[in-house]
Amino acid sequence: MDSDQEQSRGEQLQEAEREAARQRLLGLAEAERIPAEETTRAIPDRRWRRDQR
């Protein structure tokens, strides 16, 4: 029965580590996120105009 408790404790630790890693990744993703308003804004590209002449 002790080995079952140890295995259960090990699984609990692994789950806690996975959740902590998940939270870190979500935090990093949120910090690097670019708002949609900024990604859809049109920016003139003068290089394209030069090629058309």
C-alpha positions as a Markdown table, in Angstrom:
| # | Residue | x | y | z |
|---|---|---|---|---|
| 1 | Met | 0.0 | 0.0 | 0.0 |
| 2 | Asp | 2.9 | 2.3 | 0.6 |
| 3 | Ser | 4.1 | 1.9 | -3.0 |
| 4 | Asp | 0.6 | 3.0 | -4.2 |
| 5 | Gln | 0.8 | 6.1 | -2.0 |
| 6 | Glu | 4.2 | 6.9 | -3.4 |
| 7 | Gln | 3.1 | 6.4 | -6.9 |
| 8 | Ser | 0.1 | 8.6 | -6.3 |
| 9 | Arg | 2.3 | 11.3 | -4.7 |
| 10 | Gly | 4.7 | 11.1 | -7.7 |
| 11 | Glu | 1.8 | 11.5 | -10.1 |
| 12 | Gln | 0.5 | 14.4 | -8.1 |
| 13 | Leu | 3.9 | 16.1 | -8.3 |
| 14 | Gln | 4.1 | 15.5 | -12.0 |
| 15 | Glu | 0.6 | 17.0 | -12.5 |
| 16 | Ala | 1.6 | 20.0 | -10.4 |
| 17 | Glu | 4.8 | 20.5 | -12.5 |
| 18 | Arg | 2.8 | 20.2 | -15.8 |
| 19 | Glu | 0.3 | 22.8 | -14.6 |
| 20 | Ala | 3.0 | 25.2 | -13.5 |
| 21 | Ala | 4.7 | 24.8 | -16.9 |
| 22 | Arg | 1.3 | 25.4 | -18.6 |
| 23 | Gln | 0.8 | 28.6 | -16.6 |
| 24 | Arg | 4.3 | 29.8 | -17.5 |
| 25 | Leu | 3.7 | 29.1 | -21.2 |
| 26 | Leu | 0.4 | 30.9 | -21.1 |
| 27 | Gly | 2.0 | 33.9 | -19.4 |
| 28 | Leu | 4.7 | 34.0 | -22.1 |
| 29 | Ala | 2.2 | 33.7 | -24.9 |
| 30 | Glu | 0.1 | 36.5 | -23.4 |
| 31 | Ala | 3.2 | 38.8 | -23.0 |
| 32 | Glu | 4.1 | 38.2 | -26.7 |
| 33 | Arg | 0.6 | 38.5 | -28.0 |
| 34 | Ile | -0.1 | 41.2 | -30.6 |
| 35 | Pro | -3.6 | 42.7 | -30.5 |
| 36 | Ala | -5.6 | 42.0 | -33.6 |
| 37 | Glu | -6.1 | 45.7 | -34.3 |
| 38 | Glu | -2.3 | 46.0 | -34.8 |
| 39 | Thr | -2.0 | 43.0 | -37.1 |
| 40 | Thr | -4.8 | 44.0 | -39.5 |
| 41 | Arg | -3.7 | 47.7 | -39.9 |
| 42 | Ala | -2.6 | 48.4 | -43.5 |
| 43 | Ile | 1.0 | 49.6 | -43.9 |
| 44 | Pro | 2.0 | 51.0 | -47.2 |
| 45 | Asp | 4.9 | 49.2 | -48.8 |
| 46 | Arg | 6.9 | 51.5 | -50.9 |
| 47 | Arg | 9.1 | 48.7 | -52.3 |
| 48 | Trp | 6.0 | 47.2 | -54.0 |
| 49 | Arg | 5.4 | 50.6 | -55.7 |
| 50 | Arg | 9.0 | 50.8 | -56.9 |
| 51 | Asp | 8.7 | 47.4 | -58.6 |
| 52 | Gln | 5.6 | 48.5 | -60.5 |
| 53 | Arg | 7.3 | 51.3 | -62.4 |
